[in-house]
Amino acid sequence: MDQTWKYSAKFSPSAPVIVLELAAMQLECVIDTGFSGGLLVPLSTFESLGLLSGLVQDEYLAVMPDSRRVPLYTAREVVTAGSSRVPTLVHAAPTLDRRLVGRAFLQSFVTTLDGPREVVALSSQTRK
Amino acid sequence: MFNMITPVKKQVLIRGVDEDVYRRAKAAAALQGVSMGDAVSEALRGWVQHGRVEDDVQKEVKQNVQYAKDHWDDLKAHKGEAVVISRGKLQGLFTSYEEARRFSSRFKVALTFVVEDTPQTRELELGPDLEIQREVQP
């Protein structure tokens, strides 16, 4: 069954967002297909959820549009989107104050952006 | 109309600048038609914004990652087990990730993972934060 969310009017034009639950915290994240990772959250959120004590052994670097490489703190967490629970890598860095959901998370779903209705729909579908 | 604020410019003498970097920067600035003052100001602005100063968390993360790399041959012997590395050393071995995660929550910073593949460095693409702002006329 599809999970749907209204676009966020905090952006102009409004932006497709989904509300995820991470360690009992609700996070509204912008869908960003230019981000190849799972979930990017502000460092303050990452820290307050205690994710600094669950870091993975691999080092992750965010490659910025100007080719700068920004080291990321990365933890593996189970993220809930509607009724789906997805193990996801959650990233944060002191200089990246954004809440984004990227392609690594979205690949578990069929995502539909309905611009005229300003609705995001996420549905789980098994791969053929 | 754009509001133009001209920054106050200061004459500075900086000792100890790497000669090779300076020469290449000067050539790049000349090619782009930018003065060295503007080039240095831009570089310093970026340095201040993005920070080169490592805080304690960053230091500890690096220390923990280095421990995992340096001791990977020992850790490999525990393949399939979960480990917690904190304060630059191994803090515990566990039969499940959940158990390790519960234990690691007592530390502010820790690597918590199941021993499988050799630690790697991975890169993620991150697009620009492009938001267009329209300037409203007064």
Interface residues (C-beta under 8 A of the other chain):
Chain A: F11 D32 G34 F35 S36 G37 L40 G50 L52 S53 G54 L55 V56 Q57 D58 E59 Y60 L61 A62 V63 M64 P65 R68 R69 V70 P71 L72 Y73 R76 H91 P94 T95 L96 R98 G102
Chain B: Q49 H50 G51 D55 V57 Q58 V61 N64 V65 A68 S86 R101 S104 S105 R106 F107 K108 V109 A110 L111 T112 F113 P119 Q120 T121 R122 E123 L124 E125 L126 G127 P128 D129 E131
